[in-house]
Amino acid sequence: MAAHPGPLSEAGAESSLQEVNRQLRSQLEKTGQDFLDLKEKFLVSEATAYSLANQLQKYKCEQSSDLINSVLGEKVLWEKGKRADTLPEKFR
């Protein structure tokens, strides 16, 4: 015959589950904040790259025409929701 766990072990298990739940919620909150921070940094970096590409284009910097077209073209794709997942081979 199997012995049934007593009320003390059930309370201990429930307490342990509550602690694990609390820890996981804390991790989820931190991860969510980390994600928002990274998203903000990404958007700032993207805006900076777009601004610099516009300045290079304004000064007709021929040496950087491929880079300018890539950045500005990627901006158009991003706005249309069709952003490329990777950079063109020549920029890797």
Secondary structure as UniProt FT lines:
FT   HELIX           7..58
FT   TURN            59..60
FT   HELIX           62..64
FT   HELIX           65..79
FT   TURN            80..81
FT   HELIX           89..91
//
